Amino acid sequence: MSIINKAAAIGGGVIGAGWVARLLLNGIDVSIFDPDPEASRKVGEVMKGARRAYKQMLPGGLPKEGKLTFAKMIAEAVADADFIQESVPERLDLKHRVLAEIDLYAPANAIVGSSTSGIKPTDMQVAMKKHPERLVVGHPFNPVYLLPLVEIVGGEQTFPEAIEVAKEIYASIGMKPVVIRKEIEAFVGDRLLEAAWREALWLIKDGICTVEELDDIMRYGFGLRWAQMGMFQVYRVAGGEAGMRHFMAQFGPCLKWPWTKLMDVPEFNDELVDLIATQSDDQAHGLSIRELEKIRDDNLVAIMEALSKQNRGKGWGAGALHKDYTKQLAKLAAKKPMASKAAEKAKAAKPVKKAKAEKPKKKKKG
């Protein structure tokens, strides 16, 4: 069960709203600050999608949602919060301003997680003059309310205890925390994605394939393997009975062949953007972003549900975690909400109405 009493979200974009959805659907009250006048609507759209996905995961009913409050200032949002997730745009100057304000007004024992995709925590925590030791990177993957991975990275000033508490916090809301052993830009997940993305841009630019054909190669091929075994375990199996040593001996030499352009970047000009954007529009076949989000969420739930039944019912990979998470949410949903102490006191202090005295019956004459 969650160990968070109250959470704060600073930033309500795609990632920030995803954090809000996961927290609320775990029954946690969230106070959010986002200066965007459209923030309420955008968060509401993400919440609709998240509720829809969770209803598929929990046909027996969802836990009571936490209360969402829109704060007018950061100071108001972080007051009394014991967990704060920052998800503002990837600009170091903006991160500094926001984190300095969070640090100034948040309770001293509150853990602060940053959703940054690549900025090192050491470079961010210099702006926190009071308690930089409680900042960690808590880098999620979209959609945050469904994908469980969160990369945790500590900076030079981060206390080891803060990393341990952050692990407990993220795990308590159904996530898979992975602590990155060394602080590097872009961490692990985005480094892998960046390498694949760079090569994909070259393949499209050079006319080798279209964006749809490239996606088909991923989703009909190695993407299915990665989803349930990752890279190294897949290659271990590919090595046959001799395992990884045979695989590396067989395919290792080809790494020296100049197949990829990982260290070169294609010129990011209007021509390349138009080429990829046009092909992407064609691939969508008229489906809106919201419609594609629904398809994505349905597929993710179905994949995790299928994996949860593997390994003799124990679950495999993300499916095992999904199995435990849905059980946790089901228990939370089964609990009747406790009446607040204030309500109990009010009920106890309420005067008991006196029963109306019966009117004396008139005696019959006779």
MARKOLTI-597544 format. One line per 5 residues: for each residue x, y, z of C-alpha. Coordinates in nm, 4 decimals, padded with zeros to 6 digits. Layout:
X/Y/Z  ...
This chain:
00.0000/00.0000/00.0000  00.1102/00.3563/-00.0602  00.3157/00.5295/00.2055  00.2261/00.8726/00.0662  -00.0209/01.0800/00.2651
-00.0289/01.3804/00.0332  00.1475/01.4371/-00.2970  00.2226/01.7442/-00.5032  00.2706/01.7594/-00.8797  00.4505/02.0552/-01.0329
00.3729/02.0580/-01.4026  00.0665/01.9026/-01.5642  00.1806/01.8153/-01.9149  00.1722/01.4634/-02.0582  00.4130/01.3272/-01.7964
00.2935/01.5390/-01.5043  -00.0699/01.4499/-01.5721  00.0305/01.0832/-01.5932  00.1822/01.1065/-01.2451  -00.1353/01.2735/-01.1177
-00.3460/00.9917/-01.2632  -00.1361/00.7157/-01.1064  -00.1380/00.8869/-00.7672  -00.5106/00.9653/-00.7678  -00.6022/00.6124/-00.8758
-00.4022/00.4831/-00.5801  -00.6284/00.6874/-00.3529  -00.3718/00.9614/-00.2842  -00.4674/01.3296/-00.2598  -00.2725/01.5449/-00.5051
-00.2194/01.9187/-00.5220  -00.1006/02.0339/-00.8633  00.0482/02.3590/-00.9886  00.0646/02.4420/-01.3580  00.0338/02.7979/-01.4945
-00.1178/02.6736/-01.8218  -00.4805/02.7988/-01.8353  -00.5667/02.4709/-02.0118  -00.4079/02.2567/-01.7379  -00.7380/02.1474/-01.5827
-00.8781/02.0299/-01.9148  -00.5557/01.8526/-02.0179  -00.5225/01.6714/-01.6858  -00.8905/01.5785/-01.7111  -00.8354/01.4204/-02.0536
-00.5472/01.2097/-01.9194  -00.7590/01.1090/-01.6184  -01.0353/00.9847/-01.8520  -00.7888/00.7611/-02.0308  -00.6339/00.6372/-01.7071
-00.9721/00.5530/-01.5496  -01.0699/00.3655/-01.8634  -00.7504/00.1588/-01.8533  -00.7784/00.0860/-01.4809  -01.1386/-00.0267/-01.5178
-01.0131/-00.2941/-01.7570  -00.7528/-00.3967/-01.5008  -01.0025/-00.3961/-01.2131  -01.3482/-00.5027/-01.3370  -01.4544/-00.5461/-00.9732
-01.4276/-00.1732/-00.9086  -01.1600/00.0893/-00.8500  -01.0368/00.2264/-00.5179  -01.1775/00.5588/-00.4083  -00.9847/00.8260/-00.5949
-00.7724/01.0779/-00.4152  -00.8774/01.4410/-00.4201  -00.7239/01.6663/-00.6855  -00.6639/02.0317/-00.6012  -00.5320/02.2962/-00.8397
-00.3000/02.5316/-00.6531  -00.2358/02.8901/-00.7552  00.1284/02.8837/-00.6492  00.4033/02.6275/-00.5967  00.4144/02.7149/-00.2276
00.0464/02.6250/-00.1936  00.0881/02.2984/-00.3870  00.3793/02.1626/-00.1824  00.2491/02.2625/00.1614  00.2171/01.9497/00.3812
00.3208/01.7197/00.0933  00.5483/01.4289/00.1792  00.6168/01.3491/-00.1880  00.6638/01.5977/-00.4709  00.7085/01.5149/-00.8395
00.8439/01.7900/-01.0648  00.7603/01.7558/-01.4357  00.8324/02.0934/-01.5951  00.9922/02.1316/-01.9429  01.3540/02.0284/-02.0002
01.5224/02.3641/-01.9462  01.7842/02.3813/-01.6740  01.7099/02.7459/-01.5913  01.3413/02.6611/-01.5430  01.4263/02.3519/-01.3376
01.6442/02.5698/-01.1132  01.3684/02.8260/-01.0517  01.1049/02.5627/-00.9813  01.3228/02.3409/-00.7600  01.4450/02.6421/-00.5602
01.0836/02.7341/-00.4863  00.9883/02.3770/-00.4014  01.2866/02.3543/-00.1663  01.1927/02.6792/00.0026  00.8336/02.5860/00.0827
00.8158/02.2045/00.0989  00.8401/02.0227/00.4343  01.2006/01.9307/00.5158  01.1309/01.5557/00.5069  00.9505/01.5567/00.1700
01.1140/01.3591/-00.1089  01.1420/01.5533/-00.4353  01.1480/01.3525/-00.7587  01.2221/01.5031/-01.0992  01.0763/01.3576/-01.4180
01.3648/01.4916/-01.6270  01.4527/01.2776/-01.9270  01.8223/01.3497/-01.9203  01.9463/01.6272/-01.6891  02.1763/01.5062/-01.4119
02.0418/01.5590/-01.0585  02.3727/01.7177/-00.9525  02.3157/01.9933/-01.2079  01.9636/02.0537/-01.0768  02.0140/02.0362/-00.7007
02.2575/02.3285/-00.6929  01.9484/02.5509/-00.6905  01.8208/02.3897/-00.3688  01.9842/02.5806/-00.0845  01.7999/02.4182/00.2071
01.7700/02.0458/00.1398  01.9378/01.9357/-00.1855  01.9954/01.5960/-00.0273  01.6300/01.4959/-00.0812  01.6278/01.5387/-00.4614
01.6307/01.2324/-00.6870  01.5572/01.1830/-01.0527  01.2415/00.9749/-01.0845  01.2298/00.9295/-01.4616  00.9125/00.7500/-01.5815
00.7928/00.6366/-01.9227  00.4715/00.7419/-02.0937  00.1941/00.6569/-02.0068  00.3027/00.6946/-01.6459  -00.0228/00.5494/-01.5112
00.0402/00.2178/-01.6916  00.4127/00.1681/-01.7576  00.5703/00.0749/-01.4244  00.9382/00.1553/-01.4831  01.0940/00.4508/-01.3020
01.4666/00.5200/-01.3205  01.5978/00.6590/-00.9915  01.9189/00.8605/-01.0011  02.0882/01.0383/-00.7129  02.3135/01.3430/-00.7408
02.6344/01.4324/-00.5592  02.4379/01.5798/-00.2691  02.1618/01.3164/-00.2555  02.1570/01.1147/00.0657  02.1497/00.7340/00.0219
01.8511/00.7325/00.2580  01.6599/00.9555/00.0153  01.7140/00.7021/-00.2633  01.5858/00.4210/-00.0417  01.2769/00.6201/00.0576
01.2145/00.7106/-00.3067  01.2310/00.3408/-00.3993  00.9693/00.2618/-00.1332  00.7460/00.5477/-00.2459  00.7492/00.4532/-00.6144
00.7084/00.0823/-00.5388  00.4095/00.1613/-00.3162  00.2178/00.2958/-00.6172  00.2854/-00.0122/-00.8303  00.6060/00.0957/-01.0037
00.9310/-00.0880/-01.0773  01.2111/00.1354/-00.9421  01.5551/00.0766/-01.0928  01.8428/00.2685/-00.9328  02.0997/00.3808/-01.1896
02.4425/00.3067/-01.0465  02.6269/00.6038/-01.2006  02.4961/00.9511/-01.2699  02.4982/01.0163/-01.6456  02.2922/01.2337/-01.8782
01.9842/01.0587/-02.0216  02.0339/00.7695/-01.7760  01.9785/00.4250/-01.9367  01.6362/00.4114/-02.1016  01.6703/00.7329/-02.2990
02.0262/00.6500/-02.4037  01.8967/00.3333/-02.5671  01.6010/00.5148/-02.7200  01.8215/00.7956/-02.8500  02.0500/00.5490/-03.0260
01.7553/00.3767/-03.1951  01.5893/00.7107/-03.2773  01.9044/00.8503/-03.4400  01.9454/00.5439/-03.6605  01.5723/00.5485/-03.7445
01.5989/00.9090/-03.8664  01.8797/00.8080/-04.1034  01.6810/00.5123/-04.2386  01.3849/00.7397/-04.3197  01.5995/01.0227/-04.4566
01.7940/00.7871/-04.6839  01.4705/00.6360/-04.8195  01.5458/00.2872/-04.6897  01.1942/00.2528/-04.5438  00.8932/00.4586/-04.4379
00.7989/00.5340/-04.0774  00.5205/00.2749/-04.0955  00.7529/00.0080/-04.2326  01.0081/00.0816/-03.9613  00.7389/00.0560/-03.6917
00.6200/-00.2726/-03.8447  00.9734/-00.4132/-03.8242  00.9781/-00.3275/-03.4542  00.6285/-00.4339/-03.3531  00.6142/-00.7550/-03.5603
00.9708/-00.8532/-03.4763  01.2158/-00.7770/-03.1996  00.9741/-00.5449/-03.0162  00.7677/-00.8473/-02.9116  01.0784/-01.0192/-02.7789
01.1976/-00.7115/-02.5918  00.8580/-00.6657/-02.4264  00.8911/-00.9879/-02.2311  01.2635/-01.0674/-02.2099  01.4579/-00.7491/-02.2791
01.7752/-00.7475/-02.4858  02.0329/-00.9617/-02.3094  01.8056/-01.2518/-02.2192  01.6749/-01.2614/-02.5762  02.0322/-01.2801/-02.7070
02.1211/-01.5478/-02.4509  01.8454/-01.7665/-02.5970  01.9634/-01.6778/-02.9490  02.3016/-01.8267/-02.8598  02.1475/-02.1715/-02.8405
02.2541/-02.4253/-02.5823  02.5928/-02.2540/-02.5422  02.4137/-01.9354/-02.4358  02.5568/-01.5855/-02.4265  02.9220/-01.6788/-02.4853
02.8344/-01.8423/-02.8169  02.6133/-01.5494/-02.9197  02.8888/-01.2960/-02.8489  03.1497/-01.5043/-03.0299  02.9231/-01.5390/-03.3323
02.7885/-01.1863/-03.3613  03.0509/-00.9817/-03.1781  03.2743/-00.9225/-03.4841  02.9896/-00.7627/-03.6819  02.9847/-00.4757/-03.4324
03.2965/-00.3469/-03.6070  03.1207/-00.3346/-03.9420  03.0050/00.0175/-04.0418  02.6372/-00.0680/-04.0495  02.5023/00.2071/-03.8271
02.5387/00.5836/-03.8081  02.5046/00.6125/-03.4316  02.7645/00.8870/-03.3959  02.6319/01.0960/-03.6853  02.3122/01.2982/-03.6729
02.1114/01.3787/-03.9866  02.0531/01.7485/-04.0417  01.7328/01.8310/-03.8579  01.5898/02.0604/-04.1251  01.2382/02.1372/-04.2507
01.2735/01.8790/-04.5280  01.3375/01.5937/-04.2811  01.0623/01.7122/-04.0447  00.8114/01.7366/-04.3304  00.9093/01.3923/-04.4607
00.8618/01.2204/-04.1262  00.5527/01.4206/-04.0224  00.3774/01.3498/-04.3558  00.4504/00.9767/-04.3360  00.3370/00.9742/-03.9733
00.0088/01.1421/-04.0689  -00.0457/00.8794/-04.3391  00.0300/00.5998/-04.0909  -00.2349/00.7287/-03.8468  -00.5150/00.6738/-04.1062
-00.7163/00.9610/-03.9601  -00.7023/00.8457/-03.5987  -00.6737/01.1299/-03.3474  -00.4094/01.1380/-03.0747  -00.6758/01.0536/-02.8134
-00.7917/00.7557/-03.0211  -00.4338/00.6343/-03.0573  -00.3858/00.6726/-02.6810  -00.6865/00.4465/-02.6198  -00.5487/00.1835/-02.8581
-00.2074/00.2071/-02.6904  -00.3544/00.1720/-02.3413  -00.5792/-00.1203/-02.4410  -00.2811/-00.3006/-02.5895  -00.0570/-00.2335/-02.2896
-00.3190/-00.3660/-02.0466  -00.3727/-00.6737/-02.2654  00.0019/-00.7432/-02.2862  00.0527/-00.7099/-01.9116  -00.2573/-00.9188/-01.8402
-00.1252/-01.1933/-02.0699  00.2193/-01.1832/-01.9065  00.0582/-01.1955/-01.5616  -00.0743/-01.5472/-01.6407  00.2605/-01.6892/-01.7486
00.5208/-01.8742/-01.5389  00.2596/-02.1155/-01.4007  00.0358/-01.8319/-01.2898  00.3086/-01.6418/-01.1058  00.3491/-01.3911/-01.3862
00.6544/-01.3050/-01.5943  00.8423/-00.9751/-01.6166  00.6081/-00.6772/-01.6158  00.3205/-00.9250/-01.5859  00.4340/-01.0384/-01.2401
00.4424/-00.6794/-01.1188  00.1059/-00.6117/-01.2854  -00.0446/-00.9095/-01.1037  00.0735/-00.7794/-00.7651  -00.0354/-00.4237/-00.8455
-00.3908/-00.5192/-00.9410  -00.4183/-00.7268/-00.6217  -00.3012/-00.4259/-00.4223  -00.5572/-00.1987/-00.5881  -00.8343/-00.4558/-00.5389
-00.7603/-00.4690/-00.1647  -00.7649/-00.0904/-00.1521  -01.0984/-00.0854/-00.3375  -01.2464/-00.3379/-00.0918  -01.1673/-00.1189/00.2076
-01.4500/00.1001/00.3279  -01.3372/00.4608/00.3654  -01.2805/00.5504/00.7300  -01.4796/00.8399/00.8631  -01.2580/01.1340/00.9461
-01.1896/01.2178/01.3119  -01.3588/01.5532/01.2625  -01.6737/01.3820/01.1354  -01.6697/01.1356/01.4265  -01.6346/01.4207/01.6790
-01.9161/01.6129/01.5147  -02.1379/01.3068/01.5266  -02.0560/01.2490/01.8948  -02.1244/01.6123/01.9838  -02.4590/01.6243/01.8018
-02.7462/01.6504/02.0505  -02.9769/01.3540/02.0589  -03.3312/01.4414/01.9733  -03.5717/01.3730/02.2581  -03.8618/01.1462/02.1843
-04.1881/01.3310/02.1731  -04.3912/01.2775/02.4873  -04.7183/01.1067/02.4258  -05.0224/01.3182/02.4895  -05.2294/01.1915/02.7805
-05.5356/01.0081/02.6655  -05.8658/01.1672/02.7563  -06.0786/00.9701/02.9922  -06.4105/00.8532/02.8527  -06.7183/00.9891/03.0233
-06.9399/00.7256/03.1670
